[in-house]
Amino acid sequence: MSTTRRQHSASFKAKVALEALKGGDTVAELASRFQVHPSQIRTWKRMLVEGAGELFKNGGGQEKAQEALVSQLYQQIGQLKVERDFLERKYKA
């Protein structure tokens, strides 16, 4: 008998962890309602608490995304320069 692991989305994990942080229901009740193991809820809750500080640090990760975008744009600029120089040499001859 094979068991398959369910993969939960990040938004689902956040939703469950936030419910656990609210404290309205016990972990066992949440586990029953969301159909996940109680230890998994505790893990997601701990991850949320530990990672919450990063959300507000330097724009919440926007800095890395912007650096990646700038890098990609520089790469495109370089490629376009090479193509332009190639075509310029070709049509001058």
Secondary structure, 3 states (H helix, E strand, C coil): CCCCCCCCCHHHHHHHHHHHHHCCCCHHHHHHHHCCCHHHHHHHHHHHHHHHHHHCCCCCCHHHHHHHHHHHHHHHHHHHHHHHHHHHHHHHC
